[in-house]
Every structure is written in structure tokens, then in C-alpha cells.
Amino acid sequence: MRKKELRLIVTFHTTADAMAMEKACKEHAVPGRLIPVPRVISAGCGLSWCTELEERENIKAMMQSVGIEEEDMHECMV
């Protein structure tokens, strides 16, 4: 079993936004992966983007440049 660590969790309004995030992150070499939204978080979509805390500013800039809007950003043990 994977050891839980504090991560940045980005939630989305729709599944389409989550899928667009995965595509954009691959194209821009932004680390992370799609995961189910952790139970401690309530979100409009069942998917979220999980990455290192240090990536917060990179994620925000990339999302703004490609036009993806997050629902929220959380720091969560995953």
C-alpha cells in the first residue's frame, strides 16, 4: 500500500474539465495524475488532479493559459 503524503488536489466542475486537465498536463509536461476525488472533499465531478504541493503556481499558470477552470484546490493527505 502506498504511503499517504500531503498533495495538491485540484477539483473540477465537470468530468470534461478533468479530462482536459489530463491532456493539457501531458502536453505541458506538468507532473501529476487523475484520481478519484478523496472522500474528505466534496466536488461537482468525481475526478481530481493530484500533484506535488510545489506545483501549485505551475498548475495555475498552465490552467489559465489553456482555459481550464478549477472548482477548487486542496491540500490533502493522499
Backbone as a printed PyTorch tensor [residue, N CA C, xyz], in Angstrom:
tensor([[[  0.8370,  -1.1790,   0.0000],
         [  0.0000,   0.0000,   0.0000],
         [  0.8840,   1.2440,   0.0000]],

        [[  0.4820,   2.2170,  -0.7750],
         [  1.2330,   3.4630,  -0.9090],
         [  1.1350,   4.2870,   0.3790]],

        [[  2.2640,   4.8880,   0.7840],
         [  2.2870,   5.7520,   1.9570],
         [  1.5860,   7.0710,   1.6240]],

        [[  0.6970,   7.5230,   2.5120],
         [ -0.0300,   8.7690,   2.2800],
         [  0.8890,   9.9600,   2.5090]],

        [[  0.7880,  10.9330,   1.6030],
         [  1.5740,  12.1570,   1.6880],
         [  0.6710,  13.3470,   1.4070]],

        [[  1.0720,  14.5130,   1.8780],
         [  0.3270,  15.7320,   1.6140],
         [  0.5040,  16.1190,   0.1530]],

        [[ -0.5980,  16.2360,  -0.5640],
         [ -0.5800,  16.5320,  -2.0030],
         [ -1.5380,  17.6680,  -2.3200]],

        [[ -1.3300,  18.2670,  -3.4800],
         [ -2.2500,  19.2570,  -4.0150],
         [ -3.3080,  18.5210,  -4.8170]],

        [[ -4.5690,  18.7570,  -4.4870],
         [ -5.6910,  18.1320,  -5.1830],
         [ -6.5000,  19.2410,  -5.8540]],

        [[ -6.6370,  19.1340,  -7.1700],
         [ -7.4090,  20.1070,  -7.9460],
         [ -8.7200,  19.4420,  -8.3360]],

        [[ -9.8390,  20.0520,  -7.9550],
         [-11.1480,  19.5050,  -8.3080],
         [-11.7560,  20.3330,  -9.4400]],

        [[-12.7150,  19.7340, -10.1330],
         [-13.3050,  20.3370, -11.3250],
         [-14.8260,  20.2950, -11.2560]],

        [[-15.4570,  21.1900, -12.0230],
         [-16.9170,  21.2330, -12.0990],
         [-17.4550,  20.0600, -12.9120]],

        [[-16.7180,  19.6530, -13.9620],
         [-17.2050,  18.6030, -14.8620],
         [-16.1050,  17.5910, -15.1640]],

        [[-16.5180,  16.4090, -15.5800],
         [-15.5730,  15.3800, -15.9910],
         [-14.7950,  15.8400, -17.2240]],

        [[-15.4440,  16.5930, -18.1030],
         [-14.7620,  17.1110, -19.3000],
         [-13.5840,  18.0030, -18.9120]],

        [[-13.7530,  18.8260, -17.8720],
         [-12.6450,  19.6670, -17.3960],
         [-11.5020,  18.8100, -16.8640]],

        [[-11.8350,  17.7460, -16.1360],
         [-10.8080,  16.8520, -15.5970],
         [-10.0310,  16.1780, -16.7260]],

        [[-10.7350,  15.7390, -17.7560],
         [-10.0780,  15.0890, -18.8920],
         [ -9.2230,  16.0950, -19.6720]],

        [[ -9.7010,  17.3220, -19.8040],
         [ -8.9240,  18.3720, -20.4700],
         [ -7.6510,  18.6730, -19.6660]],

        [[ -7.7600,  18.6210, -18.3510],
         [ -6.6000,  18.8430, -17.4840],
         [ -5.5530,  17.7670, -17.7140]],

        [[ -5.9780,  16.5190, -17.7870],
         [ -5.0290,  15.4290, -18.0180],
         [ -4.3010,  15.6190, -19.3460]],

        [[ -5.0350,  15.9610, -20.3860],
         [ -4.4370,  16.1780, -21.7070],
         [ -3.4570,  17.3560, -21.6850]],

        [[ -3.8790,  18.4770, -21.0810],
         [ -3.0260,  19.6690, -21.0300],
         [ -1.7590,  19.4140, -20.2160]],

        [[ -1.8740,  18.6840, -19.1180],
         [ -0.6960,  18.4010, -18.2950],
         [  0.2980,  17.5200, -19.0410]],

        [[ -0.1910,  16.5670, -19.8010],
         [  0.7100,  15.7360, -20.6010],
         [  1.4140,  16.5780, -21.6510]],

        [[  0.6740,  17.4710, -22.3140],
         [  1.2520,  18.3210, -23.3570],
         [  2.2720,  19.3050, -22.8090]],

        [[  2.0720,  19.7790, -21.5740],
         [  2.9670,  20.7730, -20.9650],
         [  3.9420,  20.1640, -19.9600]],

        [[  4.0140,  18.8380, -19.9200],
         [  4.9340,  18.1180, -19.0290],
         [  4.7720,  18.5310, -17.5630]],

        [[  3.5240,  18.6900, -17.1480],
         [  3.2190,  19.0080, -15.7500],
         [  2.9650,  17.6880, -15.0250]],

        [[  3.7060,  17.4190, -13.9490],
         [  3.5420,  16.1320, -13.2650],
         [  2.2180,  16.0150, -12.5250]],

        [[  1.7510,  14.7870, -12.3960],
         [  0.5320,  14.5190, -11.6530],
         [ -0.2680,  13.4290, -12.3310]],

        [[ -1.4610,  13.1600, -11.7710],
         [ -2.3250,  12.1260, -12.3360],
         [ -3.7600,  12.3630, -11.8970]],

        [[ -4.6860,  11.8330, -12.6860],
         [ -6.0960,  11.8770, -12.3160],
         [ -6.3560,  10.8150, -11.2590]],

        [[ -7.1100,  11.1850, -10.2420],
         [ -7.5120,  10.2420,  -9.1940],
         [ -8.9800,  10.4950,  -8.8540]],

        [[ -9.6450,   9.5310,  -8.2400],
         [-10.9920,   9.8120,  -7.7220],
         [-10.8950,  10.8890,  -6.6350]],

        [[-11.8990,  11.7300,  -6.5530],
         [-11.8890,  12.7770,  -5.5220],
         [-11.8580,  12.1150,  -4.1400]],

        [[-10.8960,  12.5010,  -3.2820],
         [-10.8440,  11.9280,  -1.9350],
         [-12.1480,  12.1780,  -1.1770]],

        [[-12.5130,  11.2710,  -0.3080],
         [-13.7810,  11.3450,   0.4240],
         [-13.9290,  12.5960,   1.2670]],

        [[-12.8250,  13.1470,   1.7330],
         [-12.8950,  14.3340,   2.5990],
         [-13.2200,  15.6090,   1.8240]],

        [[-13.2410,  15.5120,   0.4920],
         [-13.5130,  16.6630,  -0.3630],
         [-14.8400,  16.4460,  -1.0840]],

        [[-15.6350,  17.4950,  -1.1640],
         [-16.8710,  17.4550,  -1.9400],
         [-16.6250,  18.2130,  -3.2340]],

        [[-16.9630,  17.5930,  -4.3800],
         [-16.7210,  18.2310,  -5.6670],
         [-17.8370,  17.8880,  -6.6400]],

        [[-17.9830,  18.7330,  -7.6590],
         [-19.0120,  18.5290,  -8.6600],
         [-18.7330,  17.3490,  -9.5680]],

        [[-17.4740,  16.9970,  -9.7160],
         [-17.0470,  15.9110, -10.5860],
         [-16.3550,  14.8580,  -9.7310]],

        [[-16.3710,  13.6230, -10.1480],
         [-15.7670,  12.5460,  -9.3660],
         [-14.2770,  12.3760,  -9.5590]],

        [[-13.6720,  13.1980, -10.4570],
         [-12.2380,  13.0890, -10.7160],
         [-11.5140,  14.3430, -10.2490]],

        [[-10.2540,  14.1830,  -9.8750],
         [ -9.4230,  15.3110,  -9.4630],
         [ -8.0020,  15.0850,  -9.9570]],

        [[ -7.2180,  16.1560,  -9.9910],
         [ -5.8180,  16.0790, -10.3900],
         [ -4.9770,  16.1140,  -9.1230]],

        [[ -4.0770,  15.1550,  -9.0060],
         [ -3.2170,  15.0320,  -7.8270],
         [ -1.7730,  15.3130,  -8.2410]],

        [[ -1.1060,  16.2020,  -7.5230],
         [  0.2850,  16.5280,  -7.8240],
         [  0.9870,  17.0060,  -6.5490]],

        [[  2.2480,  17.2980,  -6.6840],
         [  3.0480,  17.7920,  -5.5620],
         [  2.6040,  19.2090,  -5.1880]],

        [[  2.7060,  19.5600,  -3.9050],
         [  2.3270,  20.8970,  -3.4340],
         [  3.1010,  21.9980,  -4.1560]],

        [[  4.3580,  21.7250,  -4.4810],
         [  5.2220,  22.7250,  -5.1040],
         [  4.7650,  23.1050,  -6.5180]],

        [[  3.8660,  22.3240,  -7.0840],
         [  3.3990,  22.5740,  -8.4520],
         [  2.2340,  23.5510,  -8.5280]],

        [[  1.7800,  24.0780,  -7.3890],
         [  0.5860,  24.9410,  -7.3620],
         [  0.6610,  26.0860,  -8.3770]],

        [[  1.7330,  26.8580,  -8.3750],
         [  1.8270,  28.0100,  -9.2760],
         [  1.9440,  27.5750, -10.7390]],

        [[  2.6820,  26.4920, -11.0050],
         [  2.7790,  25.9730, -12.3750],
         [  1.4180,  25.5280, -12.8820]],

        [[  0.6730,  24.8420, -12.0220],
         [ -0.6630,  24.3550, -12.3850],
         [ -1.5810,  25.5380, -12.6890]],

        [[ -1.5890,  26.5440, -11.8120],
         [ -2.4520,  27.7080, -12.0270],
         [ -2.1340,  28.3980, -13.3440]],

        [[ -0.8450,  28.5990, -13.6130],
         [ -0.4390,  29.2830, -14.8470],
         [ -0.8210,  28.4760, -16.0800]],

        [[ -0.5730,  27.1750, -16.0500],
         [ -0.9020,  26.3270, -17.1950],
         [ -2.4070,  26.2980, -17.4280]],

        [[ -3.1890,  26.1570, -16.3580],
         [ -4.6390,  26.1140, -16.4860],
         [ -5.1770,  27.4210, -17.0670]],

        [[ -4.6300,  28.5370, -16.6210],
         [ -5.0650,  29.8330, -17.1370],
         [ -4.7190,  29.9620, -18.6200]],

        [[ -3.5380,  29.4860, -19.0090],
         [ -3.1140,  29.6210, -20.4080],
         [ -3.9430,  28.7770, -21.3650]],

        [[ -4.4720,  27.6250, -20.8960],
         [ -5.2650,  26.7620, -21.7730],
         [ -6.7720,  26.8990, -21.5300]],

        [[ -7.1710,  27.6980, -20.5480],
         [ -8.5840,  27.9700, -20.3190],
         [ -9.3440,  26.9140, -19.5390]],

        [[ -8.6680,  26.2250, -18.6220],
         [ -9.3420,  25.2530, -17.7580],
         [ -9.6060,  25.9240, -16.4160]],

        [[-10.8450,  25.8100, -15.9370],
         [-11.2100,  26.4090, -14.6580],
         [-11.3710,  25.3190, -13.5970]],

        [[-10.6570,  25.4730, -12.5030],
         [-10.7940,  24.5060, -11.4100],
         [-11.9860,  24.8740, -10.5490]],

        [[-12.5220,  23.8780,  -9.8770],
         [-13.5660,  24.1370,  -8.8890],
         [-12.9040,  24.6550,  -7.6180]],

        [[-11.8130,  23.9550,  -7.2160],
         [-11.0750,  24.3500,  -6.0160],
         [ -9.7270,  23.6460,  -5.9980]],

        [[ -8.8300,  24.1150,  -5.1400],
         [ -7.5450,  23.4530,  -4.9030],
         [ -7.4550,  23.1710,  -3.4150]],

        [[ -7.0590,  21.9360,  -3.0930],
         [ -6.9910,  21.4940,  -1.6990],
         [ -5.6110,  20.9060,  -1.4170]],

        [[ -5.2010,  21.0010,  -0.1640],
         [ -4.0430,  20.2400,   0.3020],
         [ -4.6180,  19.0930,   1.1210]],

        [[ -4.2860,  17.8760,   0.7090],
         [ -4.9510,  16.7160,   1.2940],
         [ -3.9730,  15.5470,   1.3870]],

        [[ -4.1170,  14.7200,   2.4220],
         [ -3.3180,  13.5040,   2.5440],
         [ -3.8790,  12.4560,   1.5750]],

        [[ -3.0620,  12.0680,   0.6240],
         [ -3.4790,  11.0680,  -0.3780],
         [ -2.4020,  10.0210,  -0.4670]]])
